[in-house]
Amino acid sequence: MLTTICRSVIRQARRHPLYLGLNVFSLALGIGVFLTLTLLVRFEYSYNAGFAGADRIVRVDEHWSEPGTTPYESADTTFRAIPFLKQDFPQIEDAIPVMGASVRVMKNGNFIALEGHMTEPAFFHIFPLTFLQGDSTTALTRPDALVLSREAAITLFGTIDVLGKTVTLNRNGEKSIHVVTGVLAAIPGPGLLDGTDVILPIPEQMKATRSCFLFWGSSCSQIFLKLRRPQDLETLRAGLHDFVERRAGGGANDTISLGPNPGRVYALSATPLRALHFHDAVVEDTKDGVDRNVIDSIGLIGLLALLLACANTVNLATARSGMRAREVALRKTLGASRRGLFEQFIGEAILVSLIAGLVGLALHEALVPLMASMTGEAIRVDYGFIGWLLPVVILGSGLASGIYPALVLSGYRPAAILAATRMPAGGRRAALLRSTLVAGQFTIAICIVICTLVIDRQTSFLRNADRGYVKSGLLIGQQMRSNDVGLQRRMLDTLRAVPGVTSVALGELQPDPHSQTRTNHIYDGRSGPVEVQLLQDHVSPGYRETYRPRLLAGRWFDTDHGQDDVSLSDNDTGAIHGVIVNEQAVHAYGFGTPADAIGKVLRKNKTRQKIIGVISDIRFASPRDAIPPEILFFSSLKTSSFSDPVPAVRFDGVARSVMAERLDRAWRTILPDLASHFAPADELMEDYYTGDERRGRLFTAGAVAALLIACLGLYGLAAFAAARRVHEIGIRKTLGATATQVVVLLMRDFLRPVLLACLIACPVAWLLMRRWLSSFDERIALGPTLFLIAILGALLIAAGTVLSQTLRLARAEPARALRAE
């Protein structure tokens, strides 16, 4: 049987190379795309799965639902909860804070940047990492301990034999000497600890002074727990509400607690480690989150590409079945059984699938590096994974593409075939099947194309959307990490003196904010008090000229108005500070228009703020997050300082790279131990956009593959249909039909399934994209333009695919066509 199958496939390759070539290439393309996108989906689903006991590790998140604001979840949680969690939940084996740590080491006169975490000794109990040097149980027990990754050890010392060696770390300008107590092997990834160079203990002084260790509601990073059993997660979740009421509640004047009934505005939740990668897509203060639906959609594109390729094989095999009808009839006459013929045809389909699978594997090896560069992920060909998946795909593709044609071919009756003057065409049922398959293929392809166009338009819209400030000609530095008012004034003066600088300002918020302060302010309106949580920012003179926010009503801060300057009136509890709010704050307080808010007085504890101006909303955070209500305070830096301010510079007449270099040099004259990098706003917010853009490119690649596979099937179908309609076209032309009429007739027949596909694809794509766009705070309108572009493009591509066949038929001489018949 195997010899017969091989001989039959070789004979088909010689007699009908187009048929076999289309089958092999389209199936190989489908298999290659399927393997590649499946590898990506597997990679995304494997985040944080490499840690031993990962099913017992959870992260604690905060939930806020303050009045006047959109409820949100944050991965940053108050560390004050840690000791109480250990006391109240016996299900918790250990609990630790994990803070990001960016440090620099001076080597050969240059700073080497290292990224990592500050935590507690139990870190390696919760995350059991492999040590090349040192002991995980004692690695973080001393206050000056330092654990390095293998790569960091080689970078700093040229070897991994570094236990006991000292390293001077520069963290935000503060220097400290640490002793290397461990060297880590490769961290199991992908996941939470990707790119970790250093791990060190949290300084005791920080624990004693940072508000996130001392107060409820103040947060600076993440909490991780290790449970005794995976089943304990539900018990923990069920008890967190009562925990918050019991531990975070207090009196109205208690500054440590959240006041009475904290559960009204505050809650804690626990999320398993392995679920974080997808969960964080809707969580603030995270960057690694990915929408699970997007990843599943990418995997679905791979599966659909494979199904499209199998549909091509079925379509071409049924269209061509009549050409093998006489072969089947003769073999049955000579004694062949239907079962034997069925097994042979199935074997041929599996052999063709095997050839396509080997070609698809080569395509996969070529596509994986391309996909890795498109996504920015460290994805490599996994032959262990492919080793078992590829045979399954080959067998499945062979069966899926071969069963129906084998049933049709093996079912022919010898007498009817041999008595017929023409080869059978399969009848209306077979024609309907072929049209249905073509319509299904193009429905999938057009749907993917529409989704791709929407994703591309949305990502482009987000990059170019109005953020409430002027991005061009603006460079933004980093936090100064100093509250010295004299030093802050010197920094402003030094940057202002740089050639090409037109204005300089300080602010406490910036694009891609690392820390935010939110405070509750009350407006006593006619209908009663309205309390709103406002995002707080302090700005210096020059802020309006530097960022250029749009003033919608009222006036900007003015140094001639003493009540505007909080640095002058801060000690006077009876003073009324002038403040500026954004549009969201206007809506939250219920003012009809920005002008209606002017002159209104807000209160916070014993202080009062008079609204002197309203600006348009400024977006410094993720485009998926709602812009919060915001309040701006003004300080002239005469008596009081900013808290870790961020300098911003507007420049003109100088190249951006030159200006950035000048500003960095000026920075070093004031803060030589704190590395600087002045960058445009788009660069600081790059992480918010690159993920969607990279995945959009994957959708584009999937759309191209789907269209190509569908067009290959349509071309093959047109080629075989043209061969069968030579006699019909000859008769039509003899009866007076023109070449144009013949072309229109054939194009109508070929494009009818494509038109049907357009009608089906549009509502499906609309529903999918409407759901996807709902995750963005700002989004494009889902109008008809993109749908019409996709439909027109699909029709043009389909028409171009079959045009060569229709023109050849239309130009054929009637006498030659009838004589050939």
N, C-alpha and C positions, 0 to 999 in steps of 0.2 A: 504493500500500500504506500509506504513512504517513497519508494522509487517512482511509483505512478504519480504521486503528488508533485514530486520535484520535477519530473519530466513535463507535467502539465503546465507548471508555472513557467518553466524555461520556454516551452512552446508559445505560451501567451506573450512572453517578453519579446520573442522574435516576431510574432505575427501582429501583435497589437501593443507596441511599446508605449504609445500615448496613454492607453488605459492603465497599464501597470505602473507607469511613471507617475501619473496623477494619484493613483491609489497610494503608492509608497510615499510620495512626497507629502501629501496632505496628512496621511496618518503619522508620518515621522514628525511633522510640524506639531500636530496635536499632542503626540507623546512627549516631545521635547518641552513644549510649553507647560504641559501638565506636570511633568517631573520638576521643572524649575519653580513653578509657583507653589507646588506642594511642598517643596523644600523650604520656601520662604514662610509658608504658613506654619510648618513644623517648627521652624526657628522662632517665630513669634510666640507660639504656644509653649515653648520650652523655657521662657523667661523665669528665672528664679527657681527652676526645678532641679538644679544641680546640687543644692545643699542637702546634706543628710538631715532627715527630720523636718523637711520643708513644710510638711502638712501640719506641723505643730507651731509654726512661726506665724505671728499675726502682727499687723501694724494698727496702732490706735489713732483714729482721726477725730478732728473736731468738726462739729456742725454748728453753724450760727444762723439764727433766724431773727435778727434784730428788726425792730420796727422800721418800715420805710425802705428796707433793702431786700434784694433777692436772696433767699436762703442759699447758703453755699457750704461746701465741705472743704476742709483744708487738711493737708497731710502734716502740717506743723501743729504740734500739740503742746500744751503746757507740761513742763517736766515736774511740776508740783504734784501731778497725779501719780507719779511712779511709786513712791513709798506706800501710798494708800491702796493702790492696786494690789501690791504684794500682800498687804495686810488683809484686805477684804475678800480676795479671791484665792482660795487655796488651790484652785486649778492652775494658777500661774506658777511655773517653775522658776522663771526669772524674767526681769524687766530691765531694759536699758534705754538711755537716750542715745541717739546717733545724730551727730551734727556734722555738716559738711566742713571740710578744712582745706583751704587753699594756702599753701606755704611755698616759700621760695628759699633756695639754698644758693649761696654765693660760691661759684667755682670758676677759677681762672679769670676772675674779674667780671663774670657774667652771672645773671640770675638764672637758675634752673627752676622752672615752675613744677610743683608736685601737687596732685589732687588726692584727697583722701577723706578721712573721717576722724572725729574726736568722739570718744565713747568711754565705756567703763570696762573693767577686767572681764566681766561676764560676756562680753561681746563674742569671744571665741567659743563660749559654751552654746550661745544661741546660733551663731554661724560657725559651724565646725570646719575651719579651713586647714589645709595641710601646710605644715611648716617644713622648710628646707633646713632652717637653722633656728634654734631656740625651742622653747616649751610654751604651748598655747595656754597652759593653766597659769603661768606666771608672767607672760609677756607684757601685760599692761598693769602689773601690780605696783610698780614704782612710778612716782609722779613724773619722772623725766624719761619714761620709756618711749621707744619708737620702734614700730614694726614697719619694715619696708617690703615692697614687692620685689620679686627677683629682678625685674627690669630696673627699678629704682636703685637697688643696691649696685648693680653693674654700672649704671649711669654715674653714680656718685663715687664709687670706689673701684670699679673695674673688676670686681669679684663678688661672690655671694658669701665669702668667709669674712663676715663683718661684725660678728657679735662682739659687743663691748666697745666698739668704735663710737666716737662722738660726732654729732652733727649739729651745726648751728642753724636753727630754723628761723625764718623771718615770716611772721604771720601778721599781716596788716601793719607792718612797721615795727612790731614788737619782736625782739630777738629772744630766743631761749635755747639753751644747750640741752640736747637729748642724747641718750645712750641707746644704741641699737640693741634691741632685745629679741629680735626675731626677723626672719626672712621668709616670706610666703611663697609657696609654689603657685602655679597658675590658678587663678580664681575661677571656680566653675561658673561658666556663663552660658548664655547671656543673662544679665540680671542686674540686681540692685548694686552690686559692687564692681561693675564694669569700670575699668580705668582707674582703679584704686592703686595709688602709689604708696601712701603712708597711712598708718593707723596709730593714733596716740591718745593718751588719756585726757579727759577734760580737766583743766586746771581747777584746783580747789577754790581759788579766788573767783573764778568765773561762776562757780556754783553758789558762792556766797553773795555775789553782787548782781548777776544777770536776772532781770525781772522774770524771765520764763522759768527759772528755777524756784521763784519765790511766790508768784501770784497766779491765781486762777485767771484764765482769759488772756494771759500773756504767753506767747509761744515763739520759739525760734527754730525748732527742728522736729525730728520725728522720734516716736517711741515704738520700740519693738518688744514683743512678749514671746516667750516660749511656753506653751501649754504642756501639761503633763500627758494629755491624750488629745488626739484630733477632735474627739467628741466633745471636749470641754468648751469648744468655741461657742456652741449654742447657749450653754450655761452662762458664759461670760457676757454674751450679747444681751441675754435676758436680764442681767443684773446691772447693766451700765446706767440705766435711767435712775434707779434708786441710788446708785453710787454717786452720781452727779448731785442729786438732791441732798444727799447726806454729807458729802465731803466738800462740794463747791459752794454750798449755801452759807449764808451768814446774815448779819445785821445790815441795815441800810447804809451805815457809815463804816462798815468793815472794808478796808481797802484790799485785803488779801482775797476775800471771797468774791463771788459774783452777786451777792445780795440775796434777799429772800426769793425762794422759788426759782432757782437758776434754770431749771428744766424748761421754762417757757421760751428761753432764747438760746440755750446752750445744750449740746448733747455730745456724747462720745460714741464711737462705733469701732468695731474690730473687723479688719479685712485680712483674709489669709494671704500669706506671702505670694503664693503662686497666682493669685487673682489680681495682684496689684497692677500688672502691666496693662490690662484692659480696664480695670477699675479707675485708674488714674487719668483716663481720658476726660473725666468730668470732675476732677478734684483739683483744687487750687494748690499752688506751691509745689507742683510736680512738673517734670518735663518729659518723663519716659512713657507717659500714657498713650495708648493707641486704641482707637475705636475698634472693638471686636467685630462689629458689622463690616468695617472696611476690610479687615484681614480675611474674614469669611468670604467676602465678595471677591477678593483676589483669588482665594482658593476655588471659588465657584467658577471664575473665569477659566482657570486651568482645566477644571472638569468639563466645562462646556466646550472648550477647544477640543478636548479629546472626543466628546460626543459628536461634535460637528464633523470631525474627521471620520468617525465611524459611520455617520449618516452619509457622508460622501461615498464611502465604499459601498454601502447598501444601495445608494441611488445609482451609482455607475454600474454595479453588478446587475441590478434589475433592468436597467436600460439596455444592457448588453446581453441579457439572458437569451434573447432570441437568436443571437449569433452562435450560441452553443446548443441550441435546441436539437439540431440534426445530430450532433455528436451524442447527446443523451439518448435520442431515439434509436440510433444505430447500436449503441452499447446495450440498451435494454433489449433490443431485438436479438442480440447475440448472447443474452442470458444474464446481464448485470442486474442486480437487485436495486431497489430504491434505497435501501439502507446503505449498501455499499457506495452508491453514488453520493448520498448525503454525507457519508464520512469522508469521501474524497474531497468534496467541495469545502467542507469544514476544515479539512487539513490544509487545503490550498489557502484559505483565508488566514489560518494561523501562521502558515509559512510566510505569507506576505506581511502579516503583522510582526513576525520575528525580524524580517529584513527591515521593516520600518522602525521597529524598536531599536535596532542597532544604530540606524541613522539618527533616530531621535535621541539616543544616548550621546552621540557626538554633538548634536545640537545643544543638548543640555549642558555639556561641558563647556561649550562656547558661550551659552547664555548666562551661566551662573556668575562669572566675573562681571559681566555687563550688569546683571541685576544687583550685585554687591555695590557697584559704583553708583547705581541709580538710587539705592536705598540708604547707603552709608552704613550698612550692617556688615559684620564680619562673617559673611556666609560663604561656605566652601562646599564643594561636591562631597557628599557623604556616601562613600561606596558601600558602607555597611547598610545604610538605609535604602539606597538604590538597589543593592544586591537582591533584596527580597521584593521590593516594590515593582521593579521593572518586569520580572517574569509574570507577576500578577497582572500588570497592565497589558503585556503582550497577549497573554491568554484571554483576558477579558475583552480586549479589542478585537481579537480574532473571532471570538464567539459572537460578540455584539454585531460585528460587521458581516459575519458569514452565515448565521443561522437562517435568516429569512431568504437570502438568495439561494442557499442550499436547498431549502424547502421548495422554492419555486422551480429550480432547475431539475431537482430529482423527481418532481411531480409531473413532468411532461409525459403525455401519452404518445407512444411511438406511432400508432396508426394515424392519429390526427396530424402529427408533425410531418410524417413522410408523405401523406396525401395532400398536404397544403402546397399551394404554388409559391407562397411567401412564408418567410420566417415569422413566427408569432411575435406580436408586439406587447403582449401581456394584458391587453384589454383596458377598459376604463379603470378598473380597480388598481392596476399597476401604475397607470398614468396619474391617478389621484394620489397614490402613495408618493410618487416622485415629486409631484407639485407640493404636497404637504411637507416633505422633507426639506425641499428648497425654501419654502416659506418659514419653516421652523429654524433653519440655519440663519437666514437673514433676519428673522425676528431677534434672535440672540445677538447677532453681530450689530444690528442697528441699536438695540437697547444698550449694549456696551459702548457704542460710539456716542450716543446721547449722554450717557453717564460721564464719559470721559470729557466731553465738551463742557458739561456743567461744572465738573470738578476743576477743570482748567480755568474756566471763567471765574469761579469763586475764589480760587487761590490768587489769581491775578488781581481780582477786586480787593482782596484783603491786603495785599502788598501795597496797592496804590490808594486805598481808602483814606479819607481824611481822618487824621488822628487828633485833630484839635490843635495842632501846632505845626509850624513850618519846618519840614525835615531838611530841605536843601540848605546848605551853608551852615549846618549845625553839627558840632562835635560835642560829645558828652564824655566826661571822665568817669571816675569811679569814686566810691566813698572815701572821704579823707581819713576816716577812722580817728578823728580828733575832735574834741569839744572845746578846744582852746580858741576863744574868740579872737585873740590877737593873731594867731596863726591863720585863722580863716580869713581875716581881713588882708593879711599879707599875701595869701594865695590869690585873692581877687585882684589885688593891685599888680601882682606879678604877671598873671595871665592877661590882664588888661593892657599891659605894656608890650605884649608880644606883637610884632609887626603883622598887620593883616587882620587883627582882632577888632571887631566893631562893637561888641558888647559881651559882658560876662555876668553870670548870675550863679547863685547857689540855690539848691532846693533839696528837700529830703526825699522826694520821690524821683524816679527816673524810669525810662523804658526798661522792661524786664526787672521790676522791682524785687529786691531781695528781702526787704522788711517793710511792713506797713503798720501804721498806727491808726486805729479806728476808735472814735469816741462818740458817745451819745450826747446829742444836743436836743433841747426841747424848745418848741415854739408854742407859746400860749395864744392860740387862736380863738376865734369867737365860739367855735364848737367844742373847745376844750384843748388841753395840751396835746401836742403831737410830738412824739419822741422818734428820732431817726438816728441811726448809726452812720456817722460820716467818716470817710477816709480823710486823714489829716495830712496837710503838707505845709511846710514853712518855706517862704521864698524871700529872696534878698532883693535889693534894688537892682534893676537891670533885667529882671526875670521876663517882663513883658517884651522888651526889646530882643531878648535872646530866643525865647521859645515862640513868641508872637501868637499867643492864644487870642481867640476872637472874643471881644467884649460884646455881649448881647444887650446889656442894660447897665445903667449906673456908671461908675467910674472905676479907674484902677487905683491901686495904693499910691499914696502921695506922702512924701516925707514932710510936707508942710502941715499935714494933719497929724498931730501927735497921737490921736487915738488909733491911728492905723498901725503904729509901731508897737508891737507887743514887748519889744525889748525895753521900752521906756515906761510902759504902764503895767508891767507884769506884776509888780508888787502891790499894786492898788486894786484890791478886790472889788471896789465899787466902780472901777472904770469900765467903760464900754469899748471893746476893741472893734475896730472896723475889719470886716472879713469879706471874702469873695467866695461864692459858691458856684457849683456847676449846674447844668440843666437838670441832671438827675435829682439833685437836691431840691430844686424848684418843684419838680413833680412829686417828690416824696413828701414834701410839706403841704402839698395841695394848693400851691399858688397857681393861678390861672396862666400867667405869662411871666417871663423874666422880670418885666417892669414891676409886676405886682409884688415881687420879693424885696425890692429896694426899700430900705428903711426899716424892715422887720427886724425884731430883736430875738435872738436865740439865747438860751441859757444852758450852762453846764455847771452844775454845783452852784458855787457862789459867783461865778464869772458870767458876764453877758457879752454877746457879740452882735453887732449891728451889721446887717448885710448892706454893703456899699456898692457891690457889683455882682454881675452874673456873667460867667464865661461859658463857652460851648464845652461839651464834654471832651476831656483829654484821655486818650487811650494809651496807657503805659503797660498793660498786661495782655494776656492772651485774647485773640479775637473771638474765642469761644466763650469767654466769660463776660457777663454783663458789667458795664461800667458802673461803679458804685457812686452813690452821692458823695460829693467831696467838698471840703472846706479848706480855704487857703488863708494862712496867717502871714503877716508881713513883719520882717525884722530887719532893721538897718545895721545890725551888728555893732551897736554902740555900747551896749552893756552886757547883753546875753548872747550866747552862741547857738549854733545849730547842732543837732544831734547827727553826727556822721554825715555831713552834707555831701552832695554830688555837684561838682562844678560843671557848667555848660557854657560853651563859647560859640558865638556867631562870628563868622569870618567872611571876608570878601577879597577878591583879587589874588588869591593864593591857591595853589593846588591843594587838594584835601590831604594828600600824603605828606606834603611839605609842612602844612599847618599842624598836622598831628605830631610830626617830629619836633616842631618848635615848641608845642605845648608840653610834650613829654619832657623836653629839656628844662623848660621853665618849672615844671612840677618838681623835678629833682633838686632844684635849688631850695625848695621849701621842705619837701619830704623825701630826702635821698634814700631812706630805707624802705619806702613804700613804692613798689613798681607801679607805673601808670600806663594807661593805654586809652587815649582819647579816640573815640570811634563814633561813626554816625549812628543814628537811632535804629536804622534798618539792621545794622550788624548786631546791635545789642538784642534785638528781638528776633534774630534769625531762627532760633529754635522753634518759635511759634509757627513758622510758615514752612520750613523745609520738610517736615514730616508729611504734610498734605501734598506738597509739590512732588516729593519723591514717589509717593504712592499714586499720585496722578499720572506720573510717567509710566508706572506699571500698568495702569488702566489703559494708557495710550498704546503700550506694547501689546496688551491683550486685545484691544480693539483691532489693531492692525492684523494680528494673527487670526482673529475670528473672521474678519473680512476676507483675508487672503484664502483661508480654508473654504469659506462659503463660495468665493469666486472660482476657486479651483473646481469645486463640485459643479457649479453652474456652467463652467466652460466645458467640462467633460460631458455633461448632459447635453449641452448644445451641440457638441461635436457628433455625438451618437444620434441625436434627434435629426441633425442635418443629413446624416447618412441615410436615414430612413425616409426622409421627405423629399428626396431628389425627384422621384417620379411625380409626386403631387405638385411640386413647383413647376416641373416641365409641362404638365397639363394646364396649370393656371396660366403660364406664359403663352402657351399655344392658343388659349382662349382669349388672349388680349391683355392679361395683367402686366403692368409695368414693373420695372425693377423696384421703383419706390414703393409701390403697393405691396410687393412681396416682402420688402424689408420691414414695412410697418406691420404686416401680418405676423411675421416671425418675431419681431421685437415685442409685440403685444403679448404673444403666447409666452415668451420667455420671461417677460417682466411682470406678468400678472401675479405670480407668487411673491415677487419682491414688493409689489404694492400692498398686497395683503399683509406681508411682514411689517411694513411701515405702520399700518393701521393698528396692529397688535402691539408693536414695540413702544409706541408713544405713551399710552396710558400706563404701561408697566414702568417705563423709565421715569415718568412723572411722579408716580407714587414713591419709587425708590429714592429719587433725588429730593423730593419734598421732605422725606424723613431725614435724610442726611443733612440737608441744609438747616433743619430745625436745631441742630446742635451748635450753631453759630449765633452769636449775639448780633452780628452784622452779616447780612447775606444778600445775594443778588435776587432779583425777581425772576421767578421761573416762567419766563414768557415763551412765546412760540418760536422765537428766532432760532434758537439752538436746535430745536426739533426740526424746523424746516431745513436748516443747513445739513443736519444728519440725513434726512430723507432725500434731499436733492443729491447729496454726495453718494449715498448708497445706490440711487437710481443711475447716476452717471457711471459709477464703477461697474454696476451690473450690465449696463448697456454697452460699455466699452469691452466688457469680458466676452459678450456673445456677438459683438458687431462683426468680427472677422468671419464668423461662420455664416451669419445672415447675408453679408455682402457676397460671399463666395456662392451661396445658393442663388441669390437674386441675379447674379451675373452669368449663371450657367446657361449654356445654349439649350433650348428645349429639345432639339432633335437628338443631341448627344445624351441628355438625361434620359429621354424615353428609350433610346437604343440601349443604354446601359442597363435599364430595367429589364 
